[in-house]
Amino acid sequence: MHRGSPAPAASAQFILKFFFHPWDEGSGETIPSPLDPHTVHVYSGVLNPHSPYVDVLRNVLSEDERQRAARFHFEKNRNEYILTRGALRGFLGRYLRIPPEEIRFAYTSHDKPFLADASQKISFNISHTDGLVAFAFTLEHAIGVDVEAVRSNIKTEDIAERFFSVAERQALREYPPEQRHAAFYRCWTRKEAYIKARGEGLSHPLAQFDVALGEDPEHVLLATRPDPGEADRWLLRPFTVPQGYAAAVAVSLQPFA
């Protein structure tokens, strides 16, 4: 999929268009167009903890965000937090046409941030891993995004046996050994994006739904339990990131009440 090009996804209710764009900390968080309930904007790019923009983005953070940043023991983690939160504020400020430092966040019981002002209808989610970050935005729909670095030293089969569904474990075993790590991370990011969109974190049992493990499947969310109809109320799709990473975004097809 070419970045910056729309990728339509049909549903019984309407059509969602996904726009995928590159990001870097010096881009000024430019946006391609205003959001509407039929579009999803996803940005991803390299996360550089030695970026010269760390001090600039620290200045737009709230006092509690600065305090949280200061609690990180390692400079790398501290700078990554500053870059992601500062860039998030930059994007939201552009969409809302207000200074980024005026953005106010509230948090769910599972620590998922959302806009404290109920009149601001933008839904968003962020994810970062070692060297990569992704931001996802839409209007009036739940959204979740996940990116993961593919680590060769992780015992993926043990994790799959503990957390994946029966169908997913079987699908993973069908891959040749040299392809299983990549397939595991495709599965993991898709599951994470879905539960992040739902706002439940790991309190939602990962074995309670099935996702496809293929590189570019036509249907990603294959089955949900105990309500099989739940699978038809979400769009879940992978998107292109650099080699060595996996990524996915999930969006509810039902607007907030």
N, C-alpha and C positions, 0 to 999 in steps of 0.2 A: 504494500500500500504506500502511495506517495504521500509524504508529509505535506500538510497544507491543503490536501484535497478532501472533499467531503465523501464520506462513506455512508450511504443510506442504509437504514435497517428498518424493515417494514414490521408493523404490528397490526393487530386487529383494531387498535384505537387510532393510531396515526403513524407517521413516519418520523423517526429520529435521524438526524444527520450528525455524524461524528466528524469533527475536524481535528486532525492531529498536526501539531506544530513543534518545531525545535525550540529549545529555550537555552539561554545562557544568562549568567548573572549580570552581564553588561547590556542586555537587550532592552532594559527599561520596561519589561513586562508589557510589551505592546500586544494589543488584542486585534484579531482579524475583523471582528464585527461585533455588534451588540448581541447579547444572549437573548434567546426566546425559548419557550417551552418545547420547541422542536429541534433544538441544537444542543450538542455536547462539544465542549472545547477541551482538548487534552494537550498538555505541553510536557515535554520531557527533554532532559539534557544532562550534561556532565555536571556533577556536584564537586566543586573544587574547594576543599577546606582552607587552602592557602590563597583564596581569591582576594584581590585588592578591594573588593566591594563589601567585605565583611563590616568594616566600620561604617560605611554609608548605610547599609541595611539595618545595622544595630540602632541607628538613630530613629527609625520609624517604629520600633517595637514599643509596646507598652511597658510600664514599670514591672509588672508581674512577669512578662516575657523576658525582660533583662535579668530579673532575679533567677528565673528558671535556667537561662543560659549560663549564668555564673555558677550554678550548682553542678554543671558537668565537670568531671574531673579532668578529662582529656581535651586539649585545645581542638583537636579534630572534630569531636562530637559537638563541642560548643559552637564552633564556626558553622558546622552543617546545620545546626538548629537555627542559628541567626540567619543564614542564607535562605533556608526554606521558609521560615516565618516572615522574613522581610519581603521575599518575593511574593508570597501569598498575599500579604497586605498590598503590595504593588498591583497585582492583578485585580484584587477586589476593589481597590481605589479607582482603577481605570474603568471597570465595569460600572461602578456606582457613581463615578464622577465626583469623588470626594478625596481629600488628602488621605493617604494610607494610614497615617498615625491616628486618624479619627475612627478607624474600624474598631468595633467592640465585639468580642467573642463571648459566647456562653458555651457550656459543655454538657453533654449528655452524661448519664450515670456511668457510661463506659468510656468517658473522656473524649468523645468525638466532638470537635469544635463545630459551632454553627454561628451564624450572625445573630447577635443579641437583639437587634432591632427587627421586630417581626414584619415591618413594612419592606424590608430588604429581602427579596425572594430568591436570592442566589443560593444554590446548594453547591458545595465544594468538598473536595477531599484531596489530601496530599499523601505521598509515600516517598520515602527515600531509603536507599541501600548504599552499600559501599561504592561511591563514585557516580551514582545516578539518582535523579529526582524526577517525580512526575506530579503534575497538578491537574485536576479535573474539575470542570465547572458546568453547571446547567441551571435552568430555572424551574423551581416548583416540583422537582423530582429528586428522590433520594439517589445518591451517587457514591460510589466507592472506587478507589484505584489502588493497585498494588504493583510494586516493582521489586525484584529480588535479583541479587547477584548469584549466579550459578556457582556454588562452591563444591569442589570435588572431594573435600574431606568430610562431608556430611554423610552420615549413614542413612541415606534416603529411604531404603527399603524398610528399615526399622521404624522410621517416622510414618511411612505410609501404612504399615501394618497397624500402627496405633491410632491414626487419625483419618485415613481415607475410607471411603465406602467400599463395600465388597466389589462392586462393579469397577471402581477405579483401581483397586489393588490388582484385580484380574487383568485390566487393560495394561497396567504398568508392567506386569510380569511378561506380557506378550512382546515387549520391546527387546531388541538385542541388548545385552549388558552395556555396551558402549553408548547406547542412546537413552538409557533409563534416567540418568541424572537430568538431562534436559527435559524429558517427559515429566519427571517428578516436579520440576520447578514450574513448568507450564500449568500443571494441575494445581500446585500450591498457590500461585498468584491468582488464578481464577477463583479459587475458593476464598482466598483472603479478600479479593475485591468484592465478592458477593456479600460476605458477612460484614465487611466495613460499610457497604451501602446500606445494609439493614440496621447498622448502628449497634449491633449486639456483640461485636468482638468475638473472642473465642468462647463466649458463653453459649453461642449457637453451635450445636454439635456438628462437626465437620463431616461426619458420616451420614448426616441426615439428608444430603443431596449429592447428586452425581454431576460431574463436569467432564467434558471431553478432554482428552490429552493430546490430540493431534495438533500439528503446527498451525493450521488455519481451517478449523472445522466449520461447517455451515451452521451447526447448532452447538453452542458451548454448554449452556445449562440444560442438562439432559433430563433430570428428574429431581423432584423435591418430595419430601415426606414430612409429616403425614398427609399434607395437602398437595396432591399432584398438580392441581391447577396453579400453584404458586410459580412453577417454572415458566408459565405463559405470561406472567406479570412482570418479567424482568428481561433486560437485554444484557448479555455478558459477552464480552469480546476481547480477544488479545489485540495488542498493537505492537508495531515494530519498534524495537530498541536495539542498541548495539549488541554485537555478538558477546556472549558471556552473561547476558541478562535475560529475564523473562518479565512480561508485564501484561496486565489486563485491567479493564474498566467495566463496572457494572452500573446499570441505571434502571430505576423502576419505571415501568410504563404507566403507572397510575400516579397522577399528581397528588400533592399533599391536599388533604381536605381543608 
